[in-house]
Amino acid sequence: MALDKAVDSAQLNADLTAVADAIRTKGGTSAQLAFPDGFVSAVQAIQTGTELQIIVTVKSGATVTATKGSLSVSGTSVNGTCTLTVPGTGTWSVSATLGGQMSDTKTVSITDSYEVTLSFVSSTLNNNEWSVIKSVSDAGQGANYWSIGDRKAVTLNGTVGKLSLSNVTTYAFIIGFNHNASVEGANRIHFQLAKTALSGGTDVCFCDNQYGPDSGWSSPGAGYFVMNASNTNSGGWKSSQMRTNICGTSLSSYSGTIIAVIPAALRAVLKSVTKYTDNTGGGSTAASAVTATTDYFFLLSEYEVFGTISYANSNESSKQAQYAYYSAGNSKIKYKHNGTSTAARWWLRSPRASSSGIFVFVGTGGSDYHDYASYSIGFAPGFCV
């Protein structure tokens, strides 16, 4: 004879929830599971065999944590390595702490074991290697560690144009985090050269021996800090000798450019940036004249420095943004790198609209103005990491 047995529905629900929670934990999921089919599918999806591991290279003693949603796994680095066994596949964020310092964060997508290296990040920009700065930039986290205006030493050796530099230590300073990223590229820290000290000091631009006021406003030709060898702005920034001969356009062929004289560690982490400028010149004022170049070192534009346009093609502003360093009210006045008591003019990349032979520059009083392309004046380039 069959016997009826009363079912405690509350207890059954609790038991099923406990089983579902165990399946979710083992499967690395937070999805709702419907009984019975959802339970079966989730169990079948659980990977068996080799454990999923994240093998982290980081300083000994560091506490390493991997997170995915509400899941978290931690361990301690021993002899420079921490192996974390994670409960499921997917995308995990991995970071470490040690003595109050936080490392960079790496995001890993795993279906098997995965190796990752973490670096600790100092809140003092100059205490970080360029490779660490790049790692932070890659994650779009620069502003979480450093501030606009922070500085990093750069020692220059070699010849840029006609200027020879031997163990000249200057300081690059941050002018923007993810500046104009939708146009110029995301996950970039923008810098400019240069300052003379880690704190205080003087803002400088590089001046060669044909600097206009010192040379009687000669036209010394290509290779000097002139925009072009003759008084033309035809082809704009894209075709200028300042871009091709002084800033450089390649990371594989750069002799005589600023790329050649920076440290190898900085050269290795340079990121290209998409800059829009009037690349027609010849007096152009049309919107169609404003086109893109891919640059590693670049001159700033009138709008990027001043946030307004007085002399350049006004259409440049539609593709540009003022740098945070300058919008914050910091000085635009720069001094000669080899004569820091003398204020200097420094070039901008914008051609003068309605003129065929002139580019815009920043004057000794910090205002924008314009002058002939064949004059040599100060060189204050930007770059991205």
C-alpha atoms as one frame of an Amber mdcrd trajectory, in Angstrom:
protein
   0.000   0.000   0.000   1.351   3.406  -0.970   2.050   5.833   1.844   1.636
   9.602   1.469   4.325  11.759   3.015   3.979  15.448   3.714   6.646  17.663
   2.058   8.064  20.629   3.978   8.169  23.147   1.123  10.197  25.716   3.105
  12.853  23.138   3.887  12.873  21.944   0.273  13.357  25.496  -0.973  16.209
  25.996   1.477  17.863  22.754   0.391  17.545  23.622  -3.296  18.970  27.100
  -2.662  21.949  25.582  -0.854  22.604  23.238  -3.777  22.220  26.134  -6.281
  24.647  28.277  -4.282  27.207  25.469  -4.291  26.822  25.038  -8.057  27.183
  28.796  -8.615  30.327  28.982  -6.489  31.939  26.016  -8.212  30.916  27.244
 -11.641  31.986  30.852 -11.072  28.542  32.255 -11.927  25.890  34.377 -10.253
  23.079  33.332 -12.625  19.662  32.231 -11.398  19.245  28.432 -11.698  15.856
  26.867 -12.423  15.248  23.354 -11.057  15.857  20.836 -12.481  17.080  21.768
 -15.974  19.075  24.807 -14.889  20.858  22.745 -12.232  21.776  20.091 -14.780
  23.102  22.610 -17.323  25.142  24.486 -14.716  26.718  21.289 -13.380  27.586
  20.160 -16.892  29.271  23.513 -17.562  31.616  23.198 -14.591  35.148  22.567
 -15.840  36.814  19.496 -14.412  40.395  18.349 -14.562  43.155  20.987 -14.413
  42.479  23.759 -11.927  42.161  27.293 -13.242  45.068  29.311 -11.928  46.325
  32.866 -12.155  50.074  32.883 -11.577  51.129  36.349 -10.459  54.680  37.697
 -10.449  54.944  40.423  -7.823  57.114  41.438  -4.869  57.370  38.885  -2.061
  54.991  39.506   0.823  52.391  41.243  -1.320  48.751  40.307  -0.843  47.314
  39.470  -4.255  43.579  39.563  -4.938  41.613  38.448  -7.990  37.979  39.520
  -8.288  35.142  38.742 -10.668  31.836  40.275  -9.694  31.082  39.135  -6.142
  33.767  36.437  -6.265  37.155  37.097  -4.713  40.290  34.997  -4.231  43.407
  36.146  -2.331  46.882  34.885  -1.588  50.363  36.015  -0.563  53.402  36.232
  -2.810  56.267  33.962  -1.791  59.638  34.251  -3.519  58.087  36.694  -5.972
  55.160  34.497  -7.030  51.566  34.032  -5.928  49.381  31.313  -7.460  45.646
  31.871  -7.161  43.203  29.067  -7.912  39.977  30.599  -9.167  36.585  28.873
  -9.204  35.645  29.606 -12.783  36.483  30.939 -16.206  35.848  34.520 -17.253
  37.393  37.940 -16.768  39.193  38.550 -13.483  40.767  41.769 -12.166  44.084
  41.171 -10.397  45.873  43.612  -8.086  48.164  43.565  -5.059  48.913  45.552
  -1.922  52.093  45.769   0.120  52.918  48.137   2.949  50.144  50.559   2.045
  51.086  50.626  -1.645  48.714  49.494  -4.368  49.909  47.830  -7.551  48.548
  48.412 -10.999  45.468  46.354 -11.893  45.579  43.782 -14.665  42.483  42.343
 -16.300  42.789  38.742 -17.454  40.338  36.535 -19.318  41.048  32.914 -18.494
  39.957  29.542 -19.741  43.102  27.849 -18.389  46.079  28.935 -16.286  47.255
  32.503 -16.903  50.461  34.304 -15.952  50.494  38.008 -15.120  53.055  40.456
 -13.700  52.070  43.285 -11.347  54.107  46.386 -10.543  53.708  48.648  -7.541
  52.893  52.238  -8.379  54.286  55.200  -6.474  52.089  58.263  -6.091  55.261
  60.258  -6.830  55.439  60.141 -10.617  59.225  60.445 -10.777  59.683  57.325
  -8.617  58.116  55.098 -11.278  59.841  53.501 -14.245  58.403  54.448 -17.620
  57.180  50.862 -18.021  55.076  51.222 -14.863  53.689  54.558 -16.038  52.681
  52.898 -19.304  50.997  50.039 -17.438  48.911  52.509 -15.434  48.124  54.458
 -18.598  47.096  51.267 -20.409  44.490  50.725 -17.700  43.278  54.337 -17.959
  44.176  54.857 -14.299  46.712  57.703 -14.478  44.496  60.281 -12.790  43.976
  57.895  -9.849  47.687  58.033  -9.007  49.050  61.365 -10.257  48.023  64.945
 -10.971  48.209  67.420 -13.819  51.643  69.066 -13.683  53.433  66.125 -12.046
  56.955  65.608 -13.392  59.258  62.829 -14.507  62.990  63.224 -15.212  64.119
  62.779 -18.820  67.839  62.822 -19.636  68.579  63.806 -23.233  71.629  62.644
 -25.164  72.426  63.211 -28.818  71.493  65.653 -31.543  68.036  66.887 -32.407
  68.128  68.987 -35.544  71.218  71.143 -35.111  71.122  71.136 -31.301  73.535
  68.815 -29.484  72.534  67.656 -26.004  74.838  65.758 -23.658  73.377  64.356
 -20.431  70.871  67.196 -20.213  68.306  66.315 -17.553  64.949  67.972 -17.989
  61.534  67.127 -16.601  58.501  66.129 -18.625  55.230  67.218 -17.024  51.691
  65.897 -17.353  49.369  68.154 -19.352  46.404  65.791 -19.696  44.937  62.394
 -18.828  43.033  60.712 -21.672  42.971  64.105 -23.344  40.371  64.403 -26.119
  40.321  60.603 -26.056  37.408  60.070 -28.452  39.458  61.744 -31.192  43.093
  61.254 -30.202  43.015  57.799 -28.603  42.117  56.429 -25.180  44.394  55.313
 -22.351  47.060  57.922 -22.885  48.879  60.255 -20.530  49.946  63.412 -22.367
  53.234  65.095 -21.428  55.132  68.173 -22.539  58.822  69.089 -22.373  60.184
  70.666 -20.283  60.856  71.997 -16.805  64.261  72.445 -15.181  63.582  70.837
 -11.795  61.472  68.198 -10.092  59.718  70.987  -8.186  59.885  74.723  -8.716
  62.401  75.516 -11.425  61.625  77.097 -14.777  59.455  76.230 -17.767  61.748
  76.012 -20.793  61.750  75.411 -24.516  64.753  74.210 -26.505  66.534  76.840
 -28.576  69.278  76.232 -31.144  72.097  78.630 -32.089  69.945  80.310 -34.743
  67.175  81.333 -32.311  65.570  84.325 -34.024  66.269  87.200 -31.631  69.893
  86.032 -31.231  70.561  85.541 -34.945  69.061  88.736 -36.286  66.047  86.804
 -37.560  67.942  84.798 -40.124  66.341  81.962 -42.087  68.843  79.198 -41.305
  67.131  76.409 -43.244  66.025  72.843 -42.550  67.318  71.090 -39.463  66.959
  74.098 -37.217  63.879  74.750 -35.095  62.055  76.303 -38.034  58.634  75.208
 -39.213  59.900  75.119 -42.801  63.105  76.072 -44.573  61.293  78.836 -46.450
  58.368  81.072 -45.598  55.568  78.706 -46.474  52.897  76.865 -44.539  51.738
  74.850 -47.524  50.820  71.352 -46.350  50.330  72.639 -42.812  51.638  70.655
 -39.875  51.619  67.347 -41.769  54.208  68.420 -44.338  56.295  70.715 -42.135
  59.990  70.060 -41.637  59.376  70.590 -37.911  57.204  67.475 -37.903  59.285
  65.285 -40.213  62.852  66.350 -39.310  62.598  67.495 -35.695  59.682  65.648
 -34.068  60.010  62.505 -36.185  57.230  60.289 -37.471  58.641  56.775 -37.007
  59.834  54.623 -34.115  62.110  52.660 -36.441  63.868  55.510 -38.245  64.424
  58.603 -36.128  68.023  59.831 -36.425  68.295  63.564 -35.763  64.816  63.831
 -34.222  63.740  64.279 -30.619  62.905  60.546 -30.578  66.623  59.813 -30.959
  67.735  61.758 -27.879  65.217  60.522 -25.290  66.062  57.507 -23.078  65.419
  54.073 -24.582  63.019  53.289 -21.723  60.831  56.225 -22.733  61.124  55.474
 -26.439  59.877  51.924 -25.737  56.597  53.151 -24.231  55.708  56.022 -26.577
  52.151  55.831 -27.852  50.959  57.261 -31.114  48.333  59.965 -30.949  45.932
  61.218 -33.607  46.228  64.986 -33.966  43.966  67.131 -36.127  45.384  70.309
 -37.649  45.010  72.436 -40.756  47.164  70.304 -43.042  46.434  72.315 -46.157
  47.914  75.704 -45.294  48.399  78.287 -47.985  45.904  80.568 -46.255  43.205
  77.910 -45.918  40.187  78.524 -43.704  37.958  75.602 -44.760  36.809  72.841
 -42.425  38.025  70.266 -44.950  41.591  71.509 -44.438  41.594  70.110 -40.877
  42.768  66.503 -41.155  44.523  63.868 -39.049  48.148  62.920 -38.553  49.594
  60.126 -36.450  52.325  61.499 -34.220  54.691  60.372 -31.462  56.075  63.824
 -30.687  54.077  66.879 -31.696  53.810  70.606 -31.205  50.739  71.819 -29.390
  48.138  73.814 -31.344  46.816  77.281 -30.625  43.520  75.900 -29.308  45.204
  73.227 -27.157  47.142  75.930 -25.313  44.715  78.857 -25.226  41.249  77.305
 -25.540  40.438  79.940 -28.169  41.593  80.661 -31.699  42.837  84.061 -32.780
  45.025  83.214 -35.776  44.659  79.542 -36.752  41.957  78.002 -38.913  38.932
  78.266 -36.590  37.800  74.788 -37.643  40.698  73.226 -35.721  38.700  73.712
 -32.515  36.073  71.174 -33.632  38.662  68.384 -33.412  40.789  69.659 -30.536
  40.512  70.347 -26.808  42.449  72.647 -24.524  44.934  70.771 -22.383  43.992
  70.575 -18.685  47.390  71.968 -17.675  46.729  75.210 -19.529  43.001  75.458
 -18.797  43.967  75.359 -15.098  45.705  78.710 -15.549  49.320  77.573 -15.539
  51.802  79.911 -17.176  52.316  79.737 -20.923  55.628  81.612 -20.707  58.731
  79.542 -21.379  62.405  80.420 -21.153  65.431  79.398 -23.185  66.763  76.056
 -21.997  70.305  77.425 -22.293  69.521  80.821 -20.808  66.759  80.445 -18.252
  66.566  84.141 -17.406  65.457  84.944 -20.973  61.829  84.369 -21.998  61.490
  82.759 -25.424  58.958  82.410 -28.191  57.863  78.827 -28.820  56.227  77.317
 -31.879  52.715  75.906 -32.164  51.746  73.572 -34.999  48.813  75.653 -36.288
  49.311  77.472 -39.615  48.140  81.065 -39.686  44.791  81.194 -41.492  44.564
  83.625 -44.411  48.366  83.642 -44.744  50.595  81.392 -46.836  53.916  81.757
 -45.001  53.222  81.927 -41.285  52.587  79.672 -38.262  51.278  80.538 -34.799
  53.544  80.711 -31.732  53.446  81.662 -28.040  55.158  84.963 -27.334  57.492
  85.911 -24.499  54.571  87.354 -22.558  52.502  84.183 -22.875  50.110  85.396
 -25.586  49.512  83.825 -28.978  50.914  85.480 -32.079  52.299  84.445 -35.482
  55.548  84.652 -37.448  57.353  83.487 -40.554  57.816  79.749 -40.945  61.561
  80.044 -41.666  62.476  81.608 -38.298  64.027  79.431 -35.605  62.268  79.800
 -32.254  61.638  77.599 -29.223  60.773  73.900 -29.388  58.454  72.558 -26.655
  57.021  69.250 -27.882  54.399  66.992 -26.405  54.216  63.200 -26.365  52.028
  60.389 -25.005  52.650  57.291 -22.909
